[in-house]
Amino acid sequence: MTVKVGQIYSYVDDYSQIECKICVTFVLRFTAFGISSSGVTYDEGISFYEDLPLIAEYPTWQQAVNSPEFKGEK
């Protein structure tokens, strides 16, 4: 699976055990940058995202963060 801008993944934080959504905002070689539904930014290796369940995919990250899936409305 290819990690792309506009994808939304589900993630459970190991420390707090709280589920959040992460939207990929930028991909640079082996690193993908994202923002979570709680406002935390991520810069992780591509393999981090490949292990997470993909929830939805949009053409742009702006559409993704405004989507019902990211906002938790769906």
C-alpha positions, 0 to 999 in steps of 0.5 A: 500500500502506498501512503499518500496525501489525503489519507486518513488513518485510525491510531490508538496512542500507546500512552493514553490508549485514546483513539484518534484519526491521523490525516497525511498532509505531506510525504517526503521520500521515506517520511510522512507528515500528518495531523491528528484529530486532536491537533498533534502533528506527526512526522513518522516513517512510511512504515508507521502509517502502513501498519494503521487501518486506512479509514478514508482517502481524499484528493487533498489533505484539506478535504480530508481534515474537513471530512466526516471521517476525520471529524468523527461524524461518521 
